[in-house]
Structure formats: structure tokens, C-alpha cells
Amino acid sequence: MATDPVCGMQVNEAESKLVSERSGRRYYFCSTTCKIQFEKPERELKSLKTALQISWPLTAVVAVLTYIISLAYGNYLMFVLASIIQFYAGQRFYAGIIDAIKNRSANMDTLIAIGTSAAWLYSTAVTFAPGAFASGGVYFDTSTIIISLILTGTYLQRLAEARASSAVSALMALQPKVVHTIVLGKIVDRPIEQIRAGDLLLVKTGEKIPTDSVVVYGSSSVDESMITGESMPITKRAGDSVIGGTMNATGPLRIKAAKVGEDTALSQIIKIVEDAASSKVPIQKLADKISSYFVPLVVFIGIVSSLAWYLIGGVGLNFATLIFVSVLIIACPCALGIATPAALLVASGRAAREGILVKSGESLQRASMVDVVVLDKTGTLTKGKPEVTDIISVSGDSTRKILRFAAIAETNSEHVIGKAIIEKASKDKIRFEFPKKFTYKQGSGVIALDRAGRKITVGNRDLFGKGQLEHLEKEAQKMELQGKTVLIVGVGKEVIGIIALADVLKEDSRRAIAALKSMGKEIWLITGDNERVANAIAMQLGIKNVMAHTKPKDKMRKISELQKQGKRVAMIGDGVNDAPALTRADIGIAIGAGTEVAIQAGGIILVRNRVYDAVVALELGKMTMSKIKQNLFWAFGYNIILIPVAAGALIPIFTTSVYNFLPLLAALAMAFSSVTVVANSLLLARAK
């Protein structure tokens, strides 16, 4: 049995004629509505919007005619208006009940279709044959309000889904559309689709690598953080491999295309995101679960009670019919229709005030059940860029003097490390000038001459002789063991100090990890960065479970492994390399300052770039699900009490005259239930 990727219902592949293909994969659907939603979500959204634009104004008129204005032919006018809503705006519910019958199950559509149809049918009969019924009351307002409320909730859900569906498009945008090819010594620009394995390509400074390739000439620093998670740019020289979609930072490169099209790393990530998203089976909504038992039971009670009173009680056909209709009307899910949307609406508003965007109710539901939290490092727990952490003098010079010389040398540098030094010097209000001469040594550092003609060297060990470094090697190694990048600063032939840089923790990372631990969550740090850096960060935060040097597939594989153990996993990340893991996890939480891909792939977005907000999102999800369950209790509570009354339990006491006030009792009970549900949901706005 296949699973409908939209609603999650089981579909028999052999019998289903509703099939769609995407990226070489076949999908099966239980209904035309689901197929349209999958293939043309914008069409489904437009259809819902049109239905709402018609249903709510007409519903308002019906409500006015029912409760405020009494017209001589008011019932006939309400019949016309309610019929438009019932059979135009509500047509999807009839399609849903047909799907439910085919799949031998009962869902919300079943309850809505039966309840509203009962109200409409009975009201229509009373309108055109008022003398045939003991009670002349109509229920057009009931059917119209229910349909309009349910359609509103569905529209909001589809709107969120439409916004969340662009993860793959964001991934595609990483690949440049036009590529500089080298043909017979000349540069020819071609579309990316025309590139073949073996083609020679030119990638200028600041451009993206078009496809997985091998460097044949030149050297440059390449920022691979969006693919690998490596926080520092990687130096690439002739013979090194480069990944399509990564950024060439500091120098032009000539490369030979090695993999193109679907074989590239970026295309593989796109495929992983698509597969992970489509294989996710939606959690069955609690309302549907209850409805699957509640609906058949209500219909059974209605039939049995009406037949029993007709055949045994001798109440007559009119009252027997009224008993059946009364049972279905009282069972009609007015409060049930707003039980979930009301809680989600309040929770979403509360989340937005906290800087958290929730894409769907399902995201909150999944957040409420998390056992394990998996975190990326770069840009999630750390700031995602190097900062100066230590300045150590080895010559007696002040740290400000060492930083000033380093800033002079790095003034013309475009490397992220050079920018970090300039930023630190500016922050400390150190004045420095442009050098007279500047030379960039790819992969090693910089050499410059200041205005006084002094030679300044800033870089790694390659720029210095062994004799110059003996007295500082121990200190340098100590810094490197802490996961820091060490730069040596020399003036003339003398080494004057060490500058250490690292991708430092965000201000709220420690607080977030401590909170997750207090909630009893199992915590994993999984990063594409090296083991030394990963372990240093984990040690600072007290995280015991660490995986380093991971690729996108590795992150996703670990999450799948945890899920097979029966654990529900939340993934928190911000990079392209996190997108597959964000979609594979039970709930993906994306950092708002991260890449567009991660944001689109996540079910929850932390706008303020604070990892602690993930703790708030998980707690809010738990509180919201608690409110929804309470709301469902109130939504069904009055049904459970009044269904026996509608079935004739009070006839022996009050005779059939009970049906003279039963419609009013039903309306009051429905109103009380709805008010209770809304008031209970509003408590979320004040929750701590």
C-alpha cells in the first residue's frame, strides 16, 4: 500500500488511477483534491480563497436572518443562501466522505458532511413543508457556520504549506545559471545545462563554483560552509576538488568539470530533501481518530433510536424523523471545527511575539513529542564567523601593538580571518593605516610593508623559519587543541605575538543547552567541522554526544537511526547541509539568520537567530497540544450529554413536547462549547 503524500491515507497502487510523477518517482493519491494539492498547490489555494469569499458573506446574512431580523419569506431566502454554501463551498467535504468510504474509514469530512447535510435537509423540509413537522425551527445557520469555519482552517493550513514548499527551489538557486567556459583559449559564457564532464571552466573571485570539479590552475579560499558546515574557508590548489554551489572567495580558478547534472553533490542534496519530505507520513489528527469512531456511532444511535420510537414507542413518522435528525444535528461539530484552529491561531500569534514562525499546526504537534534534539554547530550554536579570542605577546610588546601591526597587514585582505582582525582592531579603537606594499600568500597569510618601511608578516608557520617559532610552539599548540586558528605576527625578523581566532559560541547557547537538559532531552552535536573544533565546542556546552566531519547524508542517516530506536527527533540548523536533516527529522527548526534553504526546509523558524528560542518552540508545542486535547474534550462533551436527549431519553418524562425546546437547548450547548473552546485557547496567550 502506498501513502498519499498530501493527507497520509493508504492507497492501493494496483487500483488507484490518481498517479503523479516527480523527479522520476511515482506518487499515488486517494482523491482528486489531494492530487491537485500536490501538483498545483496554487490552484487549490485559489479555490479555497474563492470559496471563503463566497461562504462568509452569505453566512453573515443567514446569521442575521436567524437571530436579528425576521422576514416573512426569510426561510426561503436562507434556503437559497445555505444551498450555495452547502453545495459550492462545501463540495470538498462530499468528496472527502466518498474518499473515506473507499478507504473504509471515517474522518472529519465525514462528520462535517453528515452533520451539515442533516441540518440542511431537515431545514429544507421544514421550509417547504412546515406543516409536516411538529417543530418549525430551521438549522441553516448551523450548516453555514460550520462549513465557513472549517474552510478557514483549511485555507490557513494550505497557505503555510505553500510557503514551505520552496526548499528545493532555494537549493536550485545556489547553482549559477551561466558558466564561463574556456574554449580554445577564449572565454565563452554558456548555460549551466550545456556543461559536460571534462569541460574547462573559469570561476572568478566572488562567484559560485558551477559544478563539482577539479582545480587545474590557480589557488583560492573557497567557502564551503553552506554545503559541508566547515566554518573556515578551505584553500584550494591545483588537483583539489571543489563542490558545485560553494563560493570562490579570494582568487580566480580554472577548473575541469567532474560531475554534472544529477551526479553533483548539490543535486544529491536536492534529491535527499525531496525524498525526505515525501516519505514523511503526517501524524493522524486526534479529531480524525475520534471521528472515526464517533461518526458511525452517531449514525447508528440516530437510526436505532428513531426506529425504536417509531416501531415500539409509537411516536409517529414525523417525530421518528425528527429524532434521527436531532441526533445528527446535536452531533454536528461546531466546536470541533474550531477546537484545533483556535488553539493554533493563538499559539502562532504567541510564537510570533517570541520571534518564532510556525509553518503549520503539524509542526507544533511534532514539537510537543520530541525526545532527542540534534544541533548543527556553525551558525547554530556558534556565530558562524571567526572572531579574535586571544592575543598573546611573546616579545614584551602590548597586545594593542600586536593587533595594530596585524591590522595594517590585513587591511587589503578579503579573507574572513583578515576581516575578523580588522573588526577587532576597529572595535578596540586602534588606529592603523594602509600598508605601502601588500602581498597575499595563498593558504599561508600576508606580508606587508608599513609606512615606516617595516616588514609585517601575519600567517601560519609556512611564513616563518623554525628558529623563529620554538619559543611559542607550546602556546600555539595549546590554542589549536582548543579548536582555534592560530596566526603568528612578525615584524622584521622578530616574532612579536600570536593571534588566535575561533568561531565563538552565541550568547544564549549555554542557556539553551542547559534548558534542553532540564527538559530531559537527549542532545547530539552533529557538524561538518573537524573533530578538534567539534569537541572543543561540545566541551564548553557539556554535550556528550558528538559527530564531526559529517556530510548531509551522514546527518540524515544518524537521525533515521535515532528514529528507528523509537525516538522523536528535532533538528536545529541553519545551512544548506542541514536541509536534508531538517526534512528527515520529526520537526526541523531553522535558524532565521541561516540560509534560505534551511529556512524553507524547517517547520519552525527562529527569526531572532537565538538558539534558545528552540526551547521556547518545543515548550509552546507541548502546551498547544495540551490545549487542543482540552478543546476536543469540550467539543465532544456536550455531544455525549445531549445525544441521549436527542435520541429520546426525556420522552418518557416530558413526552414528545421535549422537541419544542430541544433545538434551543442544542443551540445554547453548541454556543457554550464554542465559547469554552475559544476562551481556553486564549489562555495560551498568557502562558509562561
PyMOL commands that set and color helices and strands:
alter all, ss='L'
color gray80, all
select helices_A, chain A and resi 32-39+41-67+74-89+91-102+108-128+130-132+140-164+167-172+192-194+225-228+261-263+265-279+286-313+317-330+334-353+361-367+399-410+416-427+461-463+466-469+473-481+509-518+531-541+552-564+576-584+596-601+612-646+651-660+662-686
alter helices_A, ss='H'
color red, helices_A
select strands_A, chain A and resi 2-3+10-11+19-22+25-28+178-183+186-191+200-203+213-217+220-223+234-236+241-242+247-248+253-257+356-358+372-375+382-393+437-441+445-449+455-459+485-491+494-505+522-526+545-547+569-573+587-591+604-606
alter strands_A, ss='S'
color yellow, strands_A
deselect
rebuild
show_as cartoon
